[in-house]
């Protein structure tokens, strides 16, 4: 890696587009010859459009879906399953971060994982502290904690102004997934 100052970037807020923006950043980085890894903490077993894109970009743009799906209304037993996979995802993210084989790592929905108590804030802060200097680290998800925001170099808040769901329009292929 050239002499690069790796940044910590956070996409948060109640508006749509946090993951989409992070993936766009990843595609931009890939276009500059970077190796990009996306670790998804909540999403799993669903066929999102970005998975097909990642496949076509080859081994330098990898998405790993490691979540158990939506966690918001999970019961205690289900929440424990979410905790286990989130902990595994964090361990994998840490291992990959320290391997220094990636130029950018996107931790998709990690802020949600903290919010819903399936990952500890402390464990994520430790990961941020361990980040090698040259690696860009992107964290997405609503309700980013102030401690995460303090560590970040760039924070973008997506703010919902209007959403078709409120008019009864269901999630649209190519827009939400």
N, C-alpha and C positions, 0 to 999 in steps of 0.2 A: 504494500500500500504506500502510495506517495504520502508526503507530509500533509496529512489532512486532519482538520480539527473535527472530530466526530461530535455531533450534536445530539441533544435529547429534545425531541419534539413531542408535543401533546396535542391531540385533537379531541376536544371535549364539547360539552353543551347538549341542549335538548333537541337540537335540529338534526336533520338528516345529512349524511355526507361525511361523517368522521372516518369510517373505513374506506369509503370511496376516495377521499382525499389522500389517505395514507397509501392506498394502492396506486393512485396516480403518481405520487411521489416515488414509490417503488419502481414503477415503470420508467419514470424519468431517470432514476439512478441506474436501472438496468440498461437503458439506452446509452449511458455514459460508461458502460462496461463494468458496472458494479455487480456484485453477487448479493442477491436480496433473499432473505428468509422472512416469511410471514408465519407467525405462530398465533392461531386463533384459539382464544381461551373459552369462548362460549359456543361458537358455531361448531357443529359436527353433524355428520351424516345427512347433510342437505346439499343438493346440487346447485350451488351458487355459480353464476356466470363467470366470476373471476377464476374459478378452478380450471375451466377450459382454457382461459387466457394463459394462466400460469403454465399449463401443460405445453402450450404452443411456444412459450418463451424458452423452454428448455431448462437445463439443470442450474442455471444461474438465477432463476426466479422460482422459488419453491414456496408453496402454501401447505402448511400442516394444520388440518382441522383436528383439534385435540379436545374440544369441549363436548358436553353432553346435551347441548341445546339450551333453550330458554330456562333460566334459573329463577326468574322473578317470583313465581308462585310455587316454587318447589317445596314439598313437605320435608320434614327433618331427615327421613331415610334417603330421599332423593338428593337432598342438599349434601349429604355425606358423600354420595357418588360424585357430585359436582366438585366437592373439595378434593377428592382423591385425584381426579383427572386434572384439575387446575394445578395441583401441587406437582404432578408429573410434567405438565406443560411448562411450569416455571423452572423445574430442574432441567428440562431439555433446553429451554431458552438460555439458561445460564451456561450450560455445557457448550452450546453453539456459540454464544457470545464470547466465551473464553477461548474457543477454538481459533478465533480470528480468521476463519475461512469466509466470513460474510462481511460485506461492507456496510450493509444496512439490515437491521432486524426490526420488524414491525410486530408489536405485541398487541394484537387486535382484541378489543373489548377487555383489556386487563383492568381498566378503571372500574368496569362493571363487576369484575370478579372481586375487587376490593370492596366495592359498595355493598354487595350481597353477602359478604363475609365468607367467601370460599377461598380467598387468598388474604394473607395478612399484609397490611400496609408495610410493616417492618421488612417482610421478605422481599417485597418489590423494591423498597428503598435500598436494601442490601444489593440487589441486582444492579440498580442504577450506579451504586458506588463501585461495583466491580467492572463497569463498562470500560473496555480498552479505549484509549484516546482517539483512535482513528475510526471507530465504528459509530455510525449513526443509529440511534435507537428511537423508534417512534411508538408512542403509547396512545391507544384510542379508547373511547368509551365515555359515557356520560359521567358527570359528577366526579371529575378528577379531584383528588384530595389536595388541600393546600400544600402539603409536604411534597407531593409530586410536582405541583406547579412551581414551587420554589427551586427544585432541582433542574427544571427544564430550561433550555435555552430559547425555545420558541413555543408559545402556547396559542392555539387558535380555538375560539369558541364558536361552534355552529349554533345559531339561534333559530328556532322554528318561528316562522312568521305565519305560514299557512301550510296545511298538509291535506292531500286528497282523502286520507283515511277519515278525517272529520266529516267529509261529505258522504261517507259510506263506500268509497272506492277502495276495493281490496288491493293488496300488494301486487304490483305489476312486474311481470317478467322483464328483465333488462333495466329496471329501475331499482327495485328492492332486492332482487336476487338474480 
